[in-house]
Amino acid sequence: MAFVPQFKHDIFVSYAHADNQPRVAGESGWIDDFHSALQYQLGRRMGKSKSLDIWRDDTLRGNDDFADAISGALDETALMICIMSPSYLESDWCKREFREFSGDDDPIRVGEQYRIFKVEPIEVSLDEQPDLLQRLLGYRFYDEKDPPEGFISEYRAIQDDYRYWSKLDRLCRDIADLLKTMVKSQPKPSATAAKPTQKPSSPAKTRSNSSPGSEVSGGRPVVYLSPVTYDLEDDWYVLKNELESRDVTVVPDGLLPNSSDALIATVGDSLAQADLAIHMVGEFYDRVIGDQRSSGEIQYEMSLAEAQSREELHRMIWIPRNLDMDRVRSNQRDFLVRIDDEIVITGSTDVLKVEFEDFKEEVLRQLPSSMSPALVNYIPMVYFTGHPEDLDSDDARKVCEYLLNHRNYDLIEATPTDDERREEAHIEFCDGVVIFSGTASTSWVKEKAVQARALTLRRRDRPLAAAVFNGPPAEKDDDLGIRFRTVDVLDGRTGFRPSQIRPFCERLEQGRGS
């Protein structure tokens, strides 16, 4: 049974079998690993692992007719994940799956959200992709280590590849948001309903995968957030989500076109709507468009011209404080020097060479009162962490289930690959953190509590609610030796009860004004 009642399957994974071939003997295929990891991580995020139905065809196909089983599965599927690759584009079967699901009359949206997610384990030129997929931001499971030479580092579902698990969690968060939106937007199915008769719609908003060209709501502030190269992608998503949580419209919506004329038109339309333009410039030169200028450089020049002609447009440019100029190639170095030289042209531009968190706080401070509306239907986000041996315990699962399904919070759950840097990045993005203490040593719990306290004191743009949930076994010491005013210690040694976690929830909701 699927999570979305009117469908038989929640997700159809469309992929080329060539992409599932092991690199070496004895290794599992990338698609096999992805399917297993998706089922696990999405189930944990939604608390509905038994009712989630993820379908893919794992049989090798010949040149026979389009299988009835596949066609039927597509008709009865809520969402599609396309594993985009050169092999996918060469596969007639994959093309037919995509056409069958997407249709001809654009029936694959829920409000402004497309029901297709694009996963990229390897680089594929946008120009080669179907028009619809060109417009989706996608989830890139690789790094360009040295873009001029095109060296690709593929993310793998192994324990110490935090890049893989971080990107997978972002994908799962967005899928979970959309599945929940579909459940809320659909009428209860009748006993004879085999498939939805009309496309569902909802005004609810999810964090990504937005369809391009959506109309800007009247009266809402608009921020132009220039797309970035892969090295700044995580920071870009954090800032985008923070702005959207404050009911700010972020443009441009979706990927920018590859052609020069189309890119200039899209950027121009977006900048004309904007109250604030933000450019995040890092180590790598962006993709080259038309006359050998990068996409990032074109956007920078266009926002500069817009600011000179329209005084109310303010610009903010972030360059990471620790950027090593010795690693920066000549074309990007020239661009960075040019930014410094041209800032004197207009007084409506701030260049900040600081840590990302400081830059984010400055962005929020720069939003004038007319651009800082009260949070609308804000859903708090909680990071749940603990010792790896405790995270799958019954009581840890009960705490997560309560926060997710009874308090209706969004949840990021720690994975064994989360190192200190990754945990801090998650916590900085969240409104609260819960540290589950089960069989872990007291010293381990104290160390985590100290990290949480340091982050609560460092956060100036919004409060961070933090708690240690001291779970079973009952016979262990109730005194963890943690006495921080900013970190609650909750006694749950006899087993989880909702009353134990409520002080944390109250602190969290008061801090967000929800």
N, C-alpha and C positions, 0 to 999 in steps of 0.2 A: 504494500500500500504506500502510495506517495504522500509526501507532506502536504502538497497542494491537492485538495480533494478531487477536483475535476480532471485530474490527469493521472495516467497510469505510472508515468515516470517523471521524476523531478528534473533530471539532467540527462541529456544525451551527449556523450563524448564522441565527437567526430574527429577522426584521425586517420593518418596513413600508416599502414602496417610497417612500412619501411622505417618509420620513426620509433618503432618498438623493438628493433633488433638490438640485442646486447652488443656493447662495444667489444667485450672479450668473453670467452667461454666461461660459463658459470655465473655471469652477472645477469641481473634481471633487466628488462627493457624499461626505457624511460616512461612509456605510457603505463605499463603495469605499476610502476612505483607511484606515478602521479595519481592513478585511479585509487590505489590503496590509501595514499596520504590524504587525498581529497575526502574520501569517505570518512576517515578517522577525524580529520581536523574540522570538517563541516559539521559532523555529528556532535563533536564536543562543543562547538560554538552554538549550535541550535538546541542541544540537549535532546535531540530527536533521532539518534543514529539508527534506531530500529525501523523508523518509518520513512527514512530517506531512501529514495530509489534512484541510483545512478546507473545508467545503462550504456553499454558500448558493445559493438559487435567484435568479438574476439576470434572470429573465424577468418581464415584467408579466403578471399573471394576471387573467383575467376571472371570470365566474360559473360556469365549468365545474366538473365534479367534482374532488374533491381529487386532485391529480395523483399517478399511481402512482409517479413518480420521487421526489416529495417523501416520500410515505408510506414507500417503500422506504429512502430515505436516513435517515429518522428511526429506523427499525427497526435500522439498521446503524451507528448513531452512538454513540460513547462519551460525549460531553458535548454539552450545548446551551448556547449563549450567546443570551440574550434581550435584544434592544436595546429597552429599555422606553421608551415614549413615548406620548403621547395617540393618535397614529396607530396604534400597535401595538394598543392596547386597542380601537380601533374596527374593526380588520381581522378579518373572519371567518377569513381564511386563517391569520393569526398565532395566533388563538385555537385553531384546529384543530391547528396545529403543536405548540403547547404541550400541549394535551390528549393528543395522540397520543404525545408523548414522555414526559410525566409519568405517564400511566396513571391507573388508579383505585385500585390496591392498593399504592401507594408503593414501586415497584420501582426507584427511581432514586437509590439511595444506595450509597456504598461505605463500609462501616462507618458513621461518623457524618457523612460528607460527602455533600452533595447533588451530583448530576451536572449541575446547572443553575447557570449563572453569570448574574447580572443586571448589565447595563451600562446606565447612565442618562446619555444625552447631554443630557437636559432633565428638569426637575422633573416628577414625577408623584406625586400624592397616594397615600400607602400604601393608603388606603381604597378606591381605585379599582383596585388591582392584585389579581390572583388570590391566594388565601390563601397558597399556597406561596411566591410571590414576596414577599409581605409579610414573610415570616420571614427572608429572606436579606439580608445586609448590603448587598450590591451594590457597584458600582464607579461612582462618580459623576464624570462627565466635564464638570462645570460648577461654577461658583461662584455663590453668591447674594451679589452685591456689596452689595445693600442689602435684606435680607430683608423689612422691612416693606412696601416697594414692590414686592418680588418681581422685581427686576432680575436677569436671568440672564446670566452670562458663560460661553459655551460653549467647551470646550477643542477645539482644532483640531490636526490632524497637520501642523503646520508646524514649521520648524526651531527657532524660538526660543520655542515654547510648552512650557517644561519641565514644566508641570502635566500636559499630555497624556501625555508620555513617561514621567513618573514614575508616573502612574496605570496606564498600559498595562503598565509593567514589573511593578507589583504584581499585576495581573491575570495576566500571563504566568507569574510565579513560582507563583501558586496553581494555575493550570491545569497547569503542569509537574509540581508535586507530586502532583496527583491522577491525572494520566495515568500517572506512574511507579508510584503505588500500585496502580492498576488492572492494570498489567502484572505486578506482583509477586503480586497476589492471584488472578489467573486461571490455571487449568490450561492447559497447551499445547493449542491448537486441533487438532481432528481434521481429516482431509482433507475431510470433508463438512460441517464446521461452517460455517453461514452467519451465525449470530447467537448470542449467549450464551443458554443455556437457563435460567440462574439469575443473580440479581444477585450481583456480586462483593462480597466483604467482606474487610476487613483491619483489624487493630488499629492500623495505622500512622496517624499524625496529620499533618494538614497545617495550614497557618497560618490559613486563614480559610474562609469559606463553610460553616461548621459548621451542622448541623441544630440547631434549638433544642430545649431540654429534655433534652439528653443527661445521663445520670447522671454524677454526680461520683464519680471513682474513690476507693475507700476509702483513707484515709490521706494523700491528696494535699492540699497547702495550697490554699486557695481565696481569690482576690482579686476583690472587686467593683470592676470598672473601668467607671465610668459613661460611656455613649456621649456623644460631644461634637458640637459644631457644626462646620461644615466648616473653619473657620479653624484648628482644632487637630487635624484628622483625621490628618495625617502623623505628628505626635508621638504620637497615640493608638496608631497601628499599631506604631510603634517600641517603645513601652512594652509593648504587648500581646505582641508577638513575643519581647521580652526575657524577660518573665515565663514565657511558655510554653516557652521554651528551657530554663528551669530546672525544668520539670515542674510548674509552678504551674497550677492550673485557673483560668481567667478566666471570670467570669460578669458580666452575663447573656450568654447565648449566642444571637446573632442580634439582629435589630432588636426594639425594645420596641414593644408595641401602641400604637395611637392612642387607644383608648378609656380613660377614666380608671380604671374598675374593673379592666380587664384589665391595665393598666400597673401599678397598685398591687399586684395579686396577683403578677405576675411579679417585680417589684422586691422585694417582701416575701420571696418564696421564695428569691431569689438572696442577699439580705442575710442571711437566716437561716443560710446555709451559709458565709458569708464570715468569714475571719480578719482581713482588712484591706479597707477601702473607700477607693477613690480617686476624687476628683472633679477634673476639669480644666476650669477656668472661664475663658473668654476674652471677646472683644469682643461676641459676639452672643447675644441671648436665644434660647433653644431653642424648638422648636415648642410651641405652647400646647395644653394638654390640659384638657378639662373646664372647670374654674372659672377659667380665664384664668391659671393658673400654668403655667410652662413645665415640660417634661419634666425638665430639669436641676434645677429648683427642687424639684419633687416628690421626686426621688431624694435630693437633699441633705437635705430635711426627714426623709425616712424613715430615712436612715442615721444622722442625728443622734438620732432617737428610738431606733433600734436600739442605738446606742452607749450611750445613757443607761440602757437596760434590760439591756444585756449588756456588762459592763466589758471583756471580753476583745477586743471589736471595736475596732480602732484605725482612725482616719480620717485621711486625708491629702488636702489640697486644694491644688491648684496654680493660681496666677494668674501668667501670664507677666510677667516683670520689666519688660519694655518696653511693657506695655499702656498705650495712650494713652487716658486717661479722657475726654478731650475728644471722642473719636470714639464713645464708648459711649453708646447710647441710654438714656433714663431708666429703663425697666423693668429693663435689665441692670445699670445703675449702682446702682439700689436693691437689687438682689440682691447685688452685690458689697459694698455697705456693710453689708447685713444679715449677711453672712458674718463680716465683721470684728467686728460687735457681738455675735454669738452665740457666738463661739469661747470666751468666758469661761464659758459654761454647762457645758462638759465639758472635762476635762483630757485626754481621749483623742483630741484632734484637733490636727493640725499644719497650719498654713497657710504655704505657701512661695511667696514672690514672687521667684522666681529664674529663671535660664536653664533651659531644659528639661533639658539634660544634667546639671546639678546636681540638679535634681529627681529625675531617673531614678536617679542614684546614691544619693540619700537614700532612695528607695523600696526599693532593693536592700539598703541597710544596715539598714533598719527591719524587714526580714524576719527574725524570730528564727530561731535555729538549727533549731528544729523545722520552720520553713517554708522552709528552704534546702537541699533535698535535692541530692545529686550530680546532675550532668547525665546524663540518660538518653538513649542513642542520639543524642547531639547531632551535628548536621551543621554543620560550620563554614561560614560565609558569607564570600565573598571579593568585593571590588570590584576589577574589572579596568579600568584606564584607560590612556590613551595619547593621543598626538596624533591628531586625526581622520584624518589621511592614513595613519596606521600601523595603525589598529584592524582594518582588513579585510585586512591582509597575511597571507600564508600562515603565517608564524611566530607572529603574534599569535593566529591561529585555532588553531594547534597547542597553544599554551600553554593557551588556554581549554579546548580539548578534553581535555587531560590533567587539568586541575584538576576539570573537570566529570564526566568519564566514567571516569577512572582513579583519582583520589583521592576521587571521589564528594562533592565540595564543592558547595554551592549557590553560584551566581555571579550577580552583578549587573554587567552590562557598561555602560561609559560610552556615552553617545550624544552626538552633536555639540551637543545643546542643554544639556548639563550645565554650568551655570556653577559658580563656586567654592562658592557657598552650597549648591547641590544636591549637589555632590561631597562636601562635608563632611557633609551629612546622610546620604548613602549610607555613607560610611566610618564614621561614628559607629554606624551600625546593624550594620556588618560586624565580623568577627573579624580580617580581614586585607585588605591592599590590595597589588596588583601594578601597578606603573607600567611600561608597555612603552615602551622607547626604541628607535625604529627610525631614521627619517630626520629626526626632530625635532632642533632645535638643543640643544646642551648646556645653554644657559641655561634653556630651557623645561623640560628634565628636572630640572635643579637646583631650579627653583621648585616643581615638583611634589614633589620629595623633601623640601624644607623644609616644605611643608604637611603631608606625611605624618609627618615627625618631630614637628612641633608637636602633632599629634593623638595620637601615641603617648605623649607626655609628659603630655598633658591627661587621658588616659583613666586613671581610678583604679579603676573598678569591675571592669575586666578588661583583660588585655594586648591590644595591637594588633600583629599581625605585619605588617611592611612590607618590600617589596623593589622594587628597580628591576631589570627584566630588560633587559639591554643587548643587543638583538637585532641582526640584520644591518642594513647591509652589513658584511662582514668587514674591509674596509679602513679603517673608521673608527677613531678613537682609542679605546683600551680604558680610558682614564682619564677618567672623567666628573667627577673632582674632588669626589666625594661620599664622605665618610668619617664616617658616623654609626654609632654603636654600635646604634642602634635601627632602622636601615634597611639591609638586605642589598643589595649590588650583585652581580648574577648575570651572568656573562659568557656570552652566547649569540650572539656575533657570527658564528659559523660555522654557525648554524642551531640550532633547538631540539632538545635531548635531555633526557629526564626527569631525568637526574642533575643538571642545572643548576638545576632548580627545587626539588629536594628539601630543601636547607637552609631555604628559606622554609616548606615544608610541615611540617618538623619543628618549627620555631619556632611555627607556627600551632597544631599539635596539642598541643604541650607547654603552650602558653598556655591552651588550653581544657580540658586534662585529659582529652583524648579518646584 
